[in-house]
Amino acid sequence: MSSTKPKSQPITPSYVRDSIDRYQKNSVKRIVIIFYMDTDAEIITKLNSLKNMSGYIKDLITSDIALNPEYVAAPKDLSVLRRYNSSEKKRVNVLVNRTDEAAILERLVAQSNMSDYIKGLINKDLSLTTA
């Protein structure tokens, strides 16, 4: 009777991880967007159907920049704050290169609420694809 061992993932050497960490610290900005299961269910379904969520979001922002170059951010609405358990949320990380994607980063940083801005872009895209 032969037993088969499960294949293990190759271990990344620490010097490679250190190099990646240094690069990301200097060259990449991580943007975390939180979607809520009850209010953003349609968006979550759309994002789960994609292979590259980050690329999709960056494409939406890039096309928004092209359509609205002089965009002014809407003020943040603090009246709708609510606490959620972690099981009620979906976090999406978007890594933005500080040099190659500076326009995307600039647009995101200008927002008073990045999550609402990105949700608005996705909702607009969903309404265009269903129309």
KEVEXVEX-114596 format. One record per residue (C-alpha): residue in one letter; x, y, z. Coordinates in Angstrom, 1 decimal, decimal comma. Layout:
<"A" <X Y Z>>
...
***
This chain:
<"M" <0,0 0,0 0,0>>
<"S" <1,6 3,3 -1,1>>
<"S" <0,7 6,5 0,5>>
<"T" <1,0 9,7 -1,5>>
<"K" <2,2 12,8 0,1>>
<"P" <0,4 16,0 -0,8>>
<"K" <2,6 18,3 -2,8>>
<"S" <3,7 21,3 -0,7>>
<"Q" <4,0 24,8 -2,0>>
<"P" <7,6 26,0 -2,6>>
<"I" <8,9 28,1 0,2>>
<"T" <9,9 31,6 -0,8>>
<"P" <13,3 32,3 0,7>>
<"S" <13,4 35,1 3,2>>
<"Y" <15,7 37,3 1,1>>
<"V" <13,1 37,2 -1,7>>
<"R" <10,3 38,1 0,7>>
<"D" <12,4 40,9 2,1>>
<"S" <13,0 42,2 -1,5>>
<"I" <9,3 42,1 -2,3>>
<"D" <8,4 43,8 1,0>>
<"R" <10,9 46,6 0,3>>
<"Y" <9,6 47,1 -3,3>>
<"Q" <6,0 47,2 -2,1>>
<"K" <6,8 49,6 0,7>>
<"N" <8,4 52,1 -1,7>>
<"S" <6,4 51,6 -4,9>>
<"V" <2,9 50,3 -4,1>>
<"K" <0,0 51,8 -2,2>>
<"R" <-2,6 49,3 -0,9>>
<"I" <-6,2 50,4 -1,0>>
<"V" <-8,7 48,3 0,9>>
<"I" <-12,3 48,5 -0,1>>
<"I" <-15,0 46,9 2,1>>
<"F" <-18,2 45,7 0,7>>
<"Y" <-21,1 44,7 2,9>>
<"M" <-23,1 41,5 2,3>>
<"D" <-26,5 43,1 2,9>>
<"T" <-26,2 46,4 1,0>>
<"D" <-23,6 45,5 -1,7>>
<"A" <-24,7 42,0 -2,6>>
<"E" <-25,0 42,7 -6,4>>
<"I" <-21,5 44,2 -6,4>>
<"I" <-20,0 41,3 -4,5>>
<"T" <-21,6 38,9 -7,0>>
<"K" <-20,1 40,9 -9,9>>
<"L" <-16,6 40,9 -8,2>>
<"N" <-16,7 37,2 -7,4>>
<"S" <-17,4 36,5 -11,1>>
<"L" <-14,2 38,2 -12,1>>
<"K" <-10,7 36,7 -12,3>>
<"N" <-9,0 40,1 -11,6>>
<"M" <-11,0 42,3 -9,2>>
<"S" <-8,2 44,8 -8,8>>
<"G" <-7,7 45,2 -12,6>>
<"Y" <-11,5 45,6 -13,0>>
<"I" <-11,6 48,4 -10,4>>
<"K" <-8,5 50,1 -11,9>>
<"D" <-10,1 50,0 -15,3>>
<"L" <-13,2 51,6 -14,0>>
<"I" <-11,2 54,4 -12,3>>
<"T" <-9,1 54,9 -15,5>>
<"S" <-12,3 55,3 -17,6>>
<"D" <-13,8 57,6 -15,1>>
<"I" <-10,7 59,8 -15,2>>
<"A" <-11,0 59,9 -19,0>>
<"L" <-14,7 60,9 -18,8>>
<"N" <-14,4 63,3 -15,9>>
<"P" <-10,9 64,8 -15,7>>
<"E" <-12,0 67,7 -13,4>>
<"Y" <-13,9 65,5 -11,0>>
<"V" <-14,6 66,9 -7,5>>
<"A" <-15,2 64,5 -4,7>>
<"A" <-18,6 64,4 -3,0>>
<"P" <-18,6 65,0 0,8>>
<"K" <-18,6 62,0 3,1>>
<"D" <-22,0 61,0 4,5>>
<"L" <-21,4 60,0 8,1>>
<"S" <-25,1 59,4 8,8>>
<"V" <-25,1 55,8 7,5>>
<"L" <-22,3 54,4 9,7>>
<"R" <-23,0 50,9 11,0>>
<"R" <-20,9 48,2 12,6>>
<"Y" <-20,6 44,9 10,8>>
<"N" <-19,2 41,5 11,8>>
<"S" <-16,3 40,2 9,7>>
<"S" <-18,6 37,6 8,2>>
<"E" <-20,8 40,3 6,8>>
<"K" <-18,0 42,0 4,9>>
<"K" <-15,9 41,3 1,8>>
<"R" <-12,5 43,0 1,7>>
<"V" <-10,9 43,7 -1,7>>
<"N" <-7,3 44,8 -1,9>>
<"V" <-6,2 47,0 -4,8>>
<"L" <-2,5 47,4 -5,2>>
<"V" <-1,7 50,6 -7,0>>
<"N" <1,8 51,3 -8,4>>
<"R" <2,9 54,8 -7,3>>
<"T" <4,6 55,6 -10,6>>
<"D" <2,8 53,6 -13,3>>
<"E" <-0,6 54,2 -11,9>>
<"A" <-0,2 57,6 -10,4>>
<"A" <-3,4 59,0 -12,0>>
<"I" <-5,4 56,2 -10,4>>
<"L" <-3,8 56,8 -7,0>>
<"E" <-4,3 60,6 -7,3>>
<"R" <-8,1 60,1 -8,1>>
<"L" <-8,5 57,7 -5,1>>
<"V" <-6,7 59,9 -2,6>>
<"A" <-8,8 62,9 -3,7>>
<"Q" <-12,0 61,0 -2,6>>
<"S" <-13,5 61,7 0,8>>
<"N" <-14,7 58,1 0,8>>
<"M" <-12,9 55,8 -1,6>>
<"S" <-15,2 52,8 -1,0>>
<"D" <-18,3 54,8 -1,9>>
<"Y" <-16,6 56,2 -5,0>>
<"I" <-15,6 52,7 -6,2>>
<"K" <-19,0 51,3 -5,3>>
<"G" <-20,6 54,1 -7,4>>
<"L" <-18,4 53,2 -10,4>>
<"I" <-19,2 49,5 -10,1>>
<"N" <-23,0 50,3 -9,8>>
<"K" <-22,8 52,5 -12,9>>
<"D" <-21,0 49,7 -14,8>>
<"L" <-23,7 47,2 -13,6>>
<"S" <-26,5 49,4 -14,8>>
<"L" <-24,8 49,8 -18,2>>
<"T" <-24,3 46,1 -18,6>>
<"T" <-27,9 45,2 -17,7>>
<"A" <-29,4 48,0 -19,8>>
***
